[in-house]
Amino acid sequence: MEADFFQRVFEVARMIPLGRVTSYGAIARCLGSAGSSRMVGWAMNLSHHQPIYVPAHRVVNRNGLLTGKMHFSSPTAMEELLQNEGVRVEKDRVVDFNHLFWDPMVELSEH
């Protein structure tokens, strides 16, 4: 069950557009499991070992904080990946988070 949930998390994360971010909770809600944002975080921690790339750097907490940064290859890797996509980060927080927020419940229902 957990492995299946993690794979579904990875599928949603792979759909986050370049230069946009979403939250653990938004992915959990999209998957019909609103109380599972922590499990989404665990999935992101394991995403670095997936055979198909998962852009885990685009998943932040509900306030735009880079709470998962310690699970990357270096303490600054998450921020660097975001900045390479044009996302500004200051003090471990996505600048203009509300504008850059990608809500899978809204975005995926439009397609």
N, CA, C and O of each residue as an XYZ file, in Angstrom:
444
protein
N       0.828     -1.196      0.000
C       0.000      0.000      0.000
C       0.866      1.251      0.000
O       0.644      2.163     -0.797
N       1.858      1.298      0.897
C       2.725      2.467      0.992
C       3.504      2.676     -0.307
O       3.634      3.804     -0.782
N       4.023      1.580     -0.882
C       4.794      1.700     -2.123
C       3.919      2.260     -3.243
O       4.375      3.090     -4.031
N       2.669      1.813     -3.318
C       1.741      2.306     -4.326
C       1.475      3.797     -4.114
O       1.464      4.565     -5.076
N       1.263      4.209     -2.873
C       1.045      5.623     -2.557
C       2.256      6.442     -2.975
O       2.108      7.502     -3.583
N       3.457      5.960     -2.653
C       4.675      6.675     -3.018
C       4.775      6.826     -4.531
O       5.150      7.895     -5.015
N       4.451      5.788     -5.284
C       4.509      5.876     -6.743
C       3.522      6.918     -7.263
O       3.830      7.643     -8.209
N       2.352      6.998     -6.662
C       1.364      8.003     -7.055
C       1.879      9.409     -6.728
O       1.671     10.344     -7.502
N       2.550      9.554     -5.586
C       3.168     10.834     -5.217
C       4.197     11.225     -6.275
O       4.222     12.368     -6.731
N       5.046     10.268     -6.664
C       6.082     10.546     -7.667
C       5.452     10.984     -8.981
O       5.954     11.898     -9.635
N       4.345     10.333     -9.378
C       3.670     10.698    -10.627
C       3.175     12.136    -10.590
O       3.330     12.870    -11.566
N       2.583     12.547     -9.477
C       2.099     13.931     -9.357
C       3.286     14.889     -9.360
O       3.254     15.912    -10.044
N       4.323     14.570     -8.609
C       5.497     15.452     -8.539
C       6.136     15.635     -9.912
O       6.647     16.712    -10.217
N       6.112     14.607    -10.729
C       6.698     14.713    -12.076
C       5.914     15.675    -12.968
O       6.428     16.124    -13.992
N       4.683     15.992    -12.590
C       3.852     16.894    -13.389
C       4.021     18.361    -13.007
O       3.514     19.238    -13.707
N       4.718     18.643    -11.919
C       4.906     20.036    -11.494
C       5.729     20.736    -12.569
O       6.838     20.301    -12.882
N       5.207     21.795    -13.125
C       5.934     22.477    -14.201
C       7.238     23.128    -13.722
O       7.379     23.513    -12.561
N       8.150     23.231    -14.629
C       9.413     23.933    -14.406
C       9.114     25.336    -13.885
O       8.268     26.036    -14.439
N       9.804     25.748    -12.822
C       9.632     27.088    -12.284
C       8.426     27.262    -11.384
O       8.108     28.383    -10.988
N       7.752     26.175    -11.056
C       6.593     26.218    -10.159
C       6.882     25.331     -8.955
O       7.795     24.507     -8.995
N       6.119     25.493     -7.897
C       6.273     24.677     -6.690
C       4.897     24.258     -6.185
O       3.886     24.887     -6.499
N       4.878     23.199     -5.409
C       3.661     22.770     -4.740
C       4.038     22.361     -3.325
O       5.204     22.426     -2.938
N       3.041     21.940     -2.561
C       3.300     21.557     -1.175
C       3.003     20.077     -0.966
O       2.318     19.437     -1.763
N       3.540     19.560      0.129
C       3.278     18.172      0.506
C       1.778     17.956      0.661
O       1.234     16.960      0.184
N       1.118     18.888      1.327
C      -0.312     18.779      1.566
C      -1.134     18.824      0.289
O      -2.136     18.120      0.172
N      -0.721     19.645     -0.670
C      -1.454     19.742     -1.938
C      -1.386     18.416     -2.689
O      -2.372     17.993     -3.293
N      -0.243     17.769     -2.655
C      -0.128     16.459     -3.306
C      -1.001     15.445     -2.571
O      -1.707     14.659     -3.202
N      -0.954     15.460     -1.238
C      -1.776     14.527     -0.456
C      -3.258     14.722     -0.769
O      -3.976     13.743     -0.973
N      -3.727     15.971     -0.810
C      -5.137     16.248     -1.121
C      -5.491     15.758     -2.519
O      -6.563     15.190     -2.730
N      -4.602     15.975     -3.461
C      -4.817     15.541     -4.841
C      -5.015     14.030     -4.913
O      -5.779     13.533     -5.740
N      -4.329     13.318     -4.051
C      -4.411     11.854     -4.043
C      -5.539     11.343     -3.153
O      -5.656     10.138     -2.932
N      -6.369     12.251     -2.642
C      -7.502     11.859     -1.824
C      -7.132     11.435     -0.423
O      -7.867     10.695      0.230
N      -5.983     11.910      0.038
C      -5.483     11.520      1.351
C      -4.969     12.752      2.086
O      -3.783     12.856      2.400
N      -5.877     13.677      2.353
C      -5.524     14.996      2.888
C      -4.654     14.956      4.138
O      -3.858     15.871      4.347
N      -4.774     13.953      4.957
C      -3.986     13.889      6.190
C      -2.633     13.241      6.027
O      -1.974     12.931      7.019
N      -2.205     13.029      4.796
C      -0.972     12.272      4.550
C       0.197     13.112      4.048
O       1.073     12.600      3.351
N       0.220     14.394      4.395
C       1.314     15.230      3.890
C       2.677     14.737      4.390
O       3.677     14.862      3.683
N       2.718     14.187      5.589
C       3.995     13.666      6.099
C       4.465     12.471      5.252
O       5.659     12.318      4.996
N       3.515     11.631      4.821
C       3.890     10.505      3.955
C       4.384     10.996      2.597
O       5.263     10.383      1.993
N       3.816     12.102      2.122
C       4.312     12.696      0.874
C       5.769     13.127      1.084
O       6.607     12.948      0.200
N       6.059     13.688      2.245
C       7.431     14.067      2.571
C       8.356     12.863      2.578
O       9.472     12.933      2.062
N       7.906     11.764      3.156
C       8.725     10.543      3.158
C       8.979     10.065      1.736
O      10.078      9.622      1.403
N       7.940     10.162      0.897
C       8.107      9.776     -0.510
C       9.153     10.662     -1.182
O       9.995     10.173     -1.935
N       9.096     11.962     -0.909
C      10.079     12.870     -1.508
C      11.490     12.517     -1.042
O      12.442     12.631     -1.813
N      11.629     12.091      0.207
C      12.944     11.694      0.710
C      13.496     10.505     -0.070
O      14.707     10.391     -0.261
N      12.614      9.629     -0.515
C      13.027      8.438     -1.270
C      13.076      8.677     -2.775
O      13.545      7.821     -3.525
N      12.605      9.806     -3.208
C      12.486     10.058     -4.647
C      13.826     10.109     -5.364
O      13.894      9.875     -6.571
N      14.875     10.408     -4.644
C      16.201     10.542     -5.264
C      16.724      9.205     -5.775
O      17.706      9.166     -6.517
N      16.080      8.115     -5.385
C      16.534      6.781     -5.772
C      15.623      6.146     -6.814
O      15.719      4.944     -7.065
N      14.748      6.926     -7.418
C      13.824      6.399     -8.418
C      14.491      6.328     -9.787
O      15.298      7.192    -10.131
N      14.160      5.304    -10.567
C      14.758      5.184    -11.900
C      14.332      6.315    -12.848
O      15.087      6.696    -13.743
N      13.122      6.847    -12.648
C      12.649      7.982    -13.440
C      12.705      9.215    -12.533
O      12.174      9.210    -11.423
N      13.351     10.253    -13.022
C      13.587     11.472    -12.237
C      12.308     12.044    -11.631
O      11.278     12.133    -12.299
N      12.386     12.429    -10.359
C      11.303     13.094     -9.641
C      11.834     14.463     -9.194
O      12.808     14.519     -8.443
N      11.225     15.555     -9.633
C      11.704     16.890     -9.249
C      11.285     17.260     -7.821
O      10.474     18.163     -7.618
N      11.840     16.561     -6.853
C      11.479     16.749     -5.444
C      11.764     18.162     -4.949
O      11.158     18.616     -3.978
N      12.678     18.855     -5.610
C      13.003     20.227     -5.191
C      11.818     21.168     -5.360
O      11.797     22.245     -4.764
N      10.838     20.781     -6.157
C       9.660     21.626     -6.386
C       8.569     21.420     -5.341
O       7.505     22.034     -5.428
N       8.824     20.556     -4.348
C       7.839     20.285     -3.303
C       8.352     20.877     -1.992
O       9.402     20.483     -1.485
N       7.601     21.816     -1.462
C       7.993     22.546     -0.256
C       6.852     22.472      0.763
O       5.813     21.873      0.485
N       7.036     23.066      1.917
C       5.935     23.015      2.888
C       4.884     24.066      2.542
O       5.068     24.847      1.608
N       3.801     24.086      3.281
C       2.655     24.953      2.969
C       2.964     26.434      3.048
O       2.187     27.255      2.560
N       4.097     26.792      3.660
C       4.510     28.186      3.753
C       5.628     28.532      2.771
O       6.167     29.638      2.798
N       5.967     27.586      1.912
C       7.026     27.823      0.943
C       8.421     27.564      1.466
O       9.404     27.908      0.810
N       8.521     26.963      2.639
C       9.844     26.676      3.213
C      10.449     25.411      2.618
O       9.741     24.445      2.335
N      11.756     25.428      2.434
C      12.474     24.275      1.889
C      12.775     23.280      3.005
O      13.936     23.045      3.339
N      11.739     22.706      3.574
C      11.921     21.812      4.725
C      12.579     20.498      4.357
O      13.080     19.802      5.240
N      12.596     20.135      3.083
C      13.223     18.875      2.672
C      14.660     19.012      2.223
O      15.239     18.058      1.703
N      15.250     20.186      2.415
C      16.585     20.448      1.848
C      17.670     19.508      2.383
O      18.672     19.275      1.708
N      17.478     18.970      3.586
C      18.515     18.110      4.155
C      18.573     16.742      3.479
O      19.489     15.961      3.735
N      17.602     16.450      2.622
C      17.572     15.161      1.932
C      18.176     15.240      0.530
O      18.073     14.293     -0.250
N      18.799     16.360      0.219
C      19.471     16.516     -1.069
C      20.968     16.308     -0.890
O      21.455     16.177      0.233
N      21.684     16.278     -1.990
C      23.117     15.959     -1.957
C      23.949     16.953     -1.166
O      25.027     16.616     -0.675
N      23.454     18.172     -1.041
C      24.138     19.181     -0.227
C      23.064     20.069      0.397
O      21.925     20.074     -0.069
N      23.409     20.817      1.442
C      22.415     21.679      2.101
C      21.845     22.782      1.202
O      20.787     23.339      1.496
N      22.542     23.093      0.115
C      22.068     24.165     -0.776
C      21.530     23.639     -2.109
O      21.093     24.433     -2.941
N      21.552     22.338     -2.330
C      21.161     21.772     -3.627
C      19.707     22.082     -3.993
O      19.421     22.422     -5.141
N      18.797     21.971     -3.039
C      17.382     22.227     -3.326
C      17.186     23.668     -3.790
O      16.507     23.929     -4.783
N      17.789     24.592     -3.056
C      17.697     26.004     -3.418
C      18.323     26.258     -4.788
O      17.761     26.998     -5.596
N      19.469     25.656     -5.055
C      20.147     25.849     -6.339
C      19.306     25.322     -7.500
O      19.235     25.957     -8.551
N      18.677     24.176     -7.317
C      17.822     23.623     -8.368
C      16.642     24.550     -8.648
O      16.293     24.783     -9.805
N      16.039     25.071     -7.605
C      14.926     26.007     -7.786
C      15.394     27.280     -8.479
O      14.742     27.763     -9.404
N      16.512     27.817     -8.036
C      17.026     29.050     -8.632
C      17.382     28.848    -10.107
O      17.225     29.763    -10.916
N      17.861     27.653    -10.457
C      18.161     27.349    -11.862
C      16.905     27.369    -12.723
O      16.987     27.512    -13.943
N      15.746     27.228    -12.091
C      14.471     27.265    -12.808
C      13.819     28.642    -12.716
O      12.689     28.827    -13.169
N      14.522     29.602    -12.135
C      13.999     30.955    -12.036
C      13.196     31.229    -10.775
O      12.574     32.285    -10.661
N      13.197     30.297     -9.823
C      12.467     30.481     -8.569
C      13.403     31.143     -7.566
O      14.462     30.606     -7.244
N      13.006     32.305     -7.080
C      13.818     33.004     -6.081
C      13.567     32.414     -4.704
O      12.428     32.139     -4.324
N      14.654     32.225     -3.963
C      14.587     31.694     -2.608
C      15.380     32.622     -1.705
O      16.517     32.980     -2.011
N      14.777     33.006     -0.598
C      15.480     33.820      0.400
C      15.249     33.207      1.768
O      14.111     32.950      2.160
N      16.328     32.976      2.488
C      16.263     32.404      3.840
C      15.439     31.115      3.855
O      14.574     30.917      4.708
N      15.736     30.242      2.879
C      15.087     28.928      2.763
C      13.586     29.001      2.506
O      12.860     28.063      2.837
N      13.114     30.089      1.927
C      11.685     30.244      1.628
C      11.529     30.719      0.180
O      12.257     31.598     -0.283
N      10.564     30.119     -0.521
C      10.273     30.523     -1.896
C       9.655     31.919     -1.871
O       8.643     32.148     -1.209
N      10.274     32.846     -2.598
C       9.753     34.203     -2.731
C       8.572     34.139     -3.702
O       8.643     33.466     -4.730
N       7.505     34.833     -3.375
C       6.309     34.861     -4.215
C       5.678     33.467     -4.329
O       5.203     33.062     -5.390
N       5.688     32.753     -3.206
C       5.167     31.390     -3.145
C       3.739     31.288     -3.680
O       3.440     30.387     -4.463
N       2.866     32.188     -3.274
C       1.464     32.106     -3.709
C       1.329     32.225     -5.225
O       0.474     31.574     -5.826
N       2.153     33.038     -5.834
C       2.111     33.201     -7.291
C       2.662     31.973     -8.007
O       2.157     31.608     -9.069
N       3.678     31.332     -7.453
C       4.325     30.190     -8.086
C       3.671     28.857     -7.730
O       4.002     27.821     -8.305
N       2.737     28.894     -6.773
C       2.127     27.658     -6.285
C       1.335     26.956     -7.379
O       0.494     27.561     -8.044
N       1.616     25.680     -7.551
C       0.926     24.822     -8.510
C       0.048     23.875     -7.706
O       0.557     23.026     -6.975
N      -1.265     24.013     -7.836
C      -2.199     23.171     -7.096
C      -2.655     22.034     -8.002
O      -3.421     22.260     -8.938
N      -2.194     20.817     -7.736
C      -2.558     19.707     -8.624
C      -4.062     19.451     -8.692
O      -4.554     18.977     -9.716
N      -4.801     19.752     -7.629
C      -6.258     19.560     -7.658
C      -6.887     20.445     -8.734
O      -7.820     20.027     -9.421
N      -6.385     21.639     -8.875
C      -6.916     22.586     -9.870
C      -6.301     22.322    -11.232
O      -7.015     22.169    -12.223
N      -4.989     22.268    -11.282
C      -4.282     22.155    -12.550
C      -4.578     20.845    -13.284
O      -4.739     20.843    -14.504
N      -4.651     19.745    -12.556
C      -4.866     18.453    -13.214
C      -6.332     18.241    -13.584
O      -6.632     17.451    -14.479
N      -7.247     18.936    -12.908
C      -8.672     18.787    -13.255
C      -9.010     19.569    -14.516
O     -10.037     19.323    -15.148
N      -8.142     20.515    -14.884
C      -8.378     21.327    -16.091
C      -7.958     20.599    -17.356
O      -8.243     21.064    -18.460
N      -7.282     19.458    -17.211
C      -6.788     18.738    -18.400
C      -7.603     17.519    -18.700
O      -7.317     16.808    -19.664
